[in-house]
Amino acid sequence: MDSTGNHGGIQQLLAAEQEAQQIVNAARTAKMARLKQAKEEAETEIAEHKTNTEHGFQRKLEETSGDSGANVKRLEQETDDKIEQLKNEASRISRDVVDMLLKHVTTVKN
């Protein structure tokens, strides 16, 4: 009787081991499926982010390039103003510079 009880206990242990192995395999399969799904979701999010960033960049580029004509005009005006300012300054001090140069050229030191 004792050997029959042991035999039944061994069968139960083997059945429990098989059941545990099936549970582990199912969990492993579910984990792999979830990892694959997570990877696909991440790739989708990355693609969306890349697209949004690219669209934002293009939009910003269009906005700034549309103003480039205005920027060029502004820079040209600033340059012209600066040139005019320098001409006025040069004409204001040119007589003093000429006098100073003549003084140094004509002065003889012994």
Order of alpha helices (4+ residues) and beta strands (2+ residues): alpha-alpha
